[in-house]
Amino acid sequence: MKILILGAGQVGSSLAENLASEANDITIVDRNEQVLAQLRDRLDLRTVTGRGSHPDVLRAAGAEDADMLVAVTDSDETNMVACQVAYTIFHTPTKIARVRAVEYLNYKKLFRPEALPIDFLISPEQIITEYIQRLIEHPGALQVLDFADGRVQLVGVKAYYGGPLVGHELRTLREHIPGVDMRVAAIYRRDRAILPEGHTVIEPGDEVFFIAASRDIMKVMAELRRLDKPYRRIMIVGGGNIGKRVAKALESRYQVKLIDHNIERTRALSNELDRTIVLQGDAADEELLLEENIDKTDVFCALTNDDEANILSAMLAKRLGARKVMSLINRAAYVDLIQSGDIDIAISPQQATIGSLLTHIRRGDVVKVYSLRRGAAEAIEAIAHGDRNTSKVVGRRIEELKLPPGTTIGAIVRGKDVIIAHHDTVIEPEDHVILFLVDKSRIREVEKLFQVGITFI
């Protein structure tokens, strides 16, 4: 596939890195030649220096025969105009744009072929907001991923010493939770993937990814770890787009405090938010945190655009007694560095955003993609089409499928029914199949499995 990426920032660079390793023809456009030179040194791709919305620059980048344009510059306006130019002049089939400003997103009729011809909109702030919301709704989870419109969830938890299942084989799980069907999709032990089998024993410290119907998630979590009490008190640092969105999403159900150092912004936020207590101050100020009862705070979310400030304030909050601390981290190197320390959850905006982008890039009928383990693994939801003659999956038991090594099918959604996958489960036409890939480099093999033969009409 020939893909044109506009913007070599964190999202554009990460996307290029993901796609260049999958035999795609990638061209990336940016105004910063130094950044492009660094990408050329690391990756097999073309680069063009210039403004991505200019027709001459798009022509030089190969827009005339590109299959897809992904506009992820730091300017909403540049992204939108680039899609318009690609549609009008180059007839690019698929156009994706990152748009951050709520002032645009509130008007859906802007994004139509007769107005701004953008096929898919990506809003990083909304993706991160929903991600944090799910983590707060599931105390103790490291990741919570929705599939099939929220009917199925893939959850990552850390198994703690003393948990009911720790020290036992996976096959005993059904005895512990009668009436609840689930499947362990992957286990990571000291950052190494272990293929879960019936005789696999869960150890303390294992990061366990399991899949179940959403209604059963909390019951399964209780087996893997001491179930955390529901969260009530939330403290947010940073009143930018993400901090404000998270506060708005949570304030009706939780006690929310928001801290920002900018006095004008705090005044504006106090008018925009209904029930959130807005404070002006420095989140790295120990006295302020103690005054605001940090030791009674259930979740501390550091969501500014400064990685160092987020890390330091989250570490301070943890030391002062906050129950759970989350930090927004843009630099990939920092995510690996801090996740195993005092900070419970490091949130990577580019990894969350890339999953949404990959949903529209994957071949076959893929409706959901999540990038996991800093891009090394993926969880996807694919729809099975055709029949036994035209499909490599339809009409076959899971044990018959030639799945790539390290790939597991966790669940199937058939109409309104959630079916947890077992070796003898048969895949039917139009089933939504949820897979976990320990090794993302195997994605092409999975895509081919779900592509329908040419005889299918």
KATADA-V824969 format. One record per residue. N is the residue number from 1. RES is the residue in three letters. OMEGA is omega in whole degrees, 0 to 359 (none if undefined). Layout:
((N	RES	OMEGA) (N	RES	OMEGA))
//
This chain:
((1	MET	179) (2	LYS	187) (3	ILE	179) (4	LEU	181) (5	ILE	177) (6	LEU	181) (7	GLY	180) (8	ALA	175) (9	GLY	185) (10	GLN	180) (11	VAL	180) (12	GLY	180) (13	SER	180) (14	SER	178) (15	LEU	178) (16	ALA	180) (17	GLU	179) (18	ASN	188) (19	LEU	182) (20	ALA	180) (21	SER	184) (22	GLU	176) (23	ALA	172) (24	ASN	175) (25	ASP	188) (26	ILE	169) (27	THR	181) (28	ILE	184) (29	VAL	176) (30	ASP	179) (31	ARG	184) (32	ASN	183) (33	GLU	181) (34	GLN	179) (35	VAL	180) (36	LEU	179) (37	ALA	178) (38	GLN	178) (39	LEU	179) (40	ARG	180) (41	ASP	186) (42	ARG	191) (43	LEU	177) (44	ASP	181) (45	LEU	174) (46	ARG	175) (47	THR	176) (48	VAL	180) (49	THR	178) (50	GLY	180) (51	ARG	188) (52	GLY	181) (53	SER	182) (54	HIS	182) (55	PRO	181) (56	ASP	179) (57	VAL	179) (58	LEU	178) (59	ARG	179) (60	ALA	181) (61	ALA	178) (62	GLY	182) (63	ALA	184) (64	GLU	179) (65	ASP	178) (66	ALA	175) (67	ASP	187) (68	MET	172) (69	LEU	178) (70	VAL	183) (71	ALA	182) (72	VAL	174) (73	THR	180) (74	ASP	180) (75	SER	176) (76	ASP	184) (77	GLU	177) (78	THR	181) (79	ASN	182) (80	MET	180) (81	VAL	179) (82	ALA	178) (83	CYS	178) (84	GLN	180) (85	VAL	180) (86	ALA	180) (87	TYR	187) (88	THR	187) (89	ILE	189) (90	PHE	178) (91	HIS	179) (92	THR	186) (93	PRO	185) (94	THR	182) (95	LYS	180) (96	ILE	181) (97	ALA	171) (98	ARG	179) (99	VAL	185) (100	ARG	190) (101	ALA	177) (102	VAL	181) (103	GLU	173) (104	TYR	187) (105	LEU	180) (106	ASN	183) (107	TYR	185) (108	LYS	183) (109	LYS	173) (110	LEU	190) (111	PHE	178) (112	ARG	181) (113	PRO	181) (114	GLU	179) (115	ALA	175) (116	LEU	187) (117	PRO	178) (118	ILE	183) (119	ASP	181) (120	PHE	177) (121	LEU	174) (122	ILE	177) (123	SER	183) (124	PRO	182) (125	GLU	179) (126	GLN	179) (127	ILE	180) (128	ILE	179) (129	THR	181) (130	GLU	179) (131	TYR	180) (132	ILE	180) (133	GLN	181) (134	ARG	179) (135	LEU	181) (136	ILE	178) (137	GLU	180) (138	HIS	182) (139	PRO	178) (140	GLY	181) (141	ALA	174) (142	LEU	176) (143	GLN	175) (144	VAL	184) (145	LEU	182) (146	ASP	173) (147	PHE	175) (148	ALA	179) (149	ASP	174) (150	GLY	181) (151	ARG	179) (152	VAL	177) (153	GLN	171) (154	LEU	186) (155	VAL	174) (156	GLY	178) (157	VAL	174) (158	LYS	180) (159	ALA	183) (160	TYR	176) (161	TYR	181) (162	GLY	177) (163	GLY	186) (164	PRO	185) (165	LEU	182) (166	VAL	181) (167	GLY	180) (168	HIS	178) (169	GLU	182) (170	LEU	184) (171	ARG	180) (172	THR	186) (173	LEU	182) (174	ARG	179) (175	GLU	182) (176	HIS	184) (177	ILE	181) (178	PRO	177) (179	GLY	180) (180	VAL	178) (181	ASP	179) (182	MET	177) (183	ARG	173) (184	VAL	184) (185	ALA	182) (186	ALA	174) (187	ILE	175) (188	TYR	181) (189	ARG	184) (190	ARG	177) (191	ASP	177) (192	ARG	182) (193	ALA	176) (194	ILE	179) (195	LEU	184) (196	PRO	175) (197	GLU	185) (198	GLY	183) (199	HIS	180) (200	THR	180) (201	VAL	178) (202	ILE	180) (203	GLU	175) (204	PRO	180) (205	GLY	177) (206	ASP	172) (207	GLU	188) (208	VAL	174) (209	PHE	178) (210	PHE	181) (211	ILE	181) (212	ALA	172) (213	ALA	186) (214	SER	182) (215	ARG	184) (216	ASP	188) (217	ILE	185) (218	MET	178) (219	LYS	180) (220	VAL	179) (221	MET	181) (222	ALA	179) (223	GLU	186) (224	LEU	184) (225	ARG	172) (226	ARG	186) (227	LEU	180) (228	ASP	174) (229	LYS	178) (230	PRO	178) (231	TYR	176) (232	ARG	185) (233	ARG	183) (234	ILE	174) (235	MET	182) (236	ILE	175) (237	VAL	180) (238	GLY	182) (239	GLY	177) (240	GLY	184) (241	ASN	183) (242	ILE	180) (243	GLY	180) (244	LYS	180) (245	ARG	181) (246	VAL	179) (247	ALA	181) (248	LYS	182) (249	ALA	187) (250	LEU	194) (251	GLU	181) (252	SER	184) (253	ARG	183) (254	TYR	173) (255	GLN	188) (256	VAL	170) (257	LYS	179) (258	LEU	180) (259	ILE	174) (260	ASP	184) (261	HIS	185) (262	ASN	186) (263	ILE	180) (264	GLU	180) (265	ARG	180) (266	THR	177) (267	ARG	179) (268	ALA	180) (269	LEU	181) (270	SER	177) (271	ASN	184) (272	GLU	182) (273	LEU	187) (274	ASP	187) (275	ARG	180) (276	THR	174) (277	ILE	183) (278	VAL	183) (279	LEU	175) (280	GLN	181) (281	GLY	182) (282	ASP	182) (283	ALA	176) (284	ALA	178) (285	ASP	184) (286	GLU	181) (287	GLU	180) (288	LEU	180) (289	LEU	179) (290	LEU	177) (291	GLU	182) (292	GLU	174) (293	ASN	180) (294	ILE	181) (295	ASP	177) (296	LYS	180) (297	THR	181) (298	ASP	180) (299	VAL	176) (300	PHE	183) (301	CYS	177) (302	ALA	191) (303	LEU	176) (304	THR	177) (305	ASN	180) (306	ASP	183) (307	ASP	184) (308	GLU	179) (309	ALA	179) (310	ASN	182) (311	ILE	183) (312	LEU	181) (313	SER	178) (314	ALA	178) (315	MET	178) (316	LEU	180) (317	ALA	180) (318	LYS	180) (319	ARG	182) (320	LEU	171) (321	GLY	176) (322	ALA	186) (323	ARG	180) (324	LYS	178) (325	VAL	177) (326	MET	181) (327	SER	175) (328	LEU	184) (329	ILE	180) (330	ASN	182) (331	ARG	183) (332	ALA	181) (333	ALA	180) (334	TYR	182) (335	VAL	179) (336	ASP	186) (337	LEU	190) (338	ILE	187) (339	GLN	184) (340	SER	182) (341	GLY	184) (342	ASP	183) (343	ILE	186) (344	ASP	184) (345	ILE	174) (346	ALA	183) (347	ILE	181) (348	SER	182) (349	PRO	184) (350	GLN	178) (351	GLN	178) (352	ALA	182) (353	THR	182) (354	ILE	177) (355	GLY	179) (356	SER	179) (357	LEU	182) (358	LEU	178) (359	THR	184) (360	HIS	184) (361	ILE	183) (362	ARG	177) (363	ARG	186) (364	GLY	181) (365	ASP	180) (366	VAL	184) (367	VAL	180) (368	LYS	176) (369	VAL	172) (370	TYR	176) (371	SER	187) (372	LEU	176) (373	ARG	179) (374	ARG	174) (375	GLY	183) (376	ALA	183) (377	ALA	177) (378	GLU	168) (379	ALA	183) (380	ILE	173) (381	GLU	182) (382	ALA	179) (383	ILE	180) (384	ALA	179) (385	HIS	174) (386	GLY	179) (387	ASP	184) (388	ARG	182) (389	ASN	186) (390	THR	183) (391	SER	177) (392	LYS	181) (393	VAL	185) (394	VAL	179) (395	GLY	182) (396	ARG	173) (397	ARG	181) (398	ILE	181) (399	GLU	178) (400	GLU	186) (401	LEU	177) (402	LYS	180) (403	LEU	177) (404	PRO	177) (405	PRO	178) (406	GLY	180) (407	THR	179) (408	THR	171) (409	ILE	185) (410	GLY	185) (411	ALA	176) (412	ILE	175) (413	VAL	183) (414	ARG	186) (415	GLY	179) (416	LYS	185) (417	ASP	174) (418	VAL	182) (419	ILE	176) (420	ILE	189) (421	ALA	171) (422	HIS	188) (423	HIS	184) (424	ASP	178) (425	THR	180) (426	VAL	180) (427	ILE	181) (428	GLU	179) (429	PRO	178) (430	GLU	172) (431	ASP	170) (432	HIS	185) (433	VAL	183) (434	ILE	185) (435	LEU	174) (436	PHE	179) (437	LEU	176) (438	VAL	181) (439	ASP	184) (440	LYS	181) (441	SER	179) (442	ARG	187) (443	ILE	181) (444	ARG	179) (445	GLU	178) (446	VAL	179) (447	GLU	180) (448	LYS	178) (449	LEU	187) (450	PHE	175) (451	GLN	185) (452	VAL	178) (453	GLY	187) (454	ILE	180) (455	THR	182) (456	PHE	178) (457	ILE	none))
//
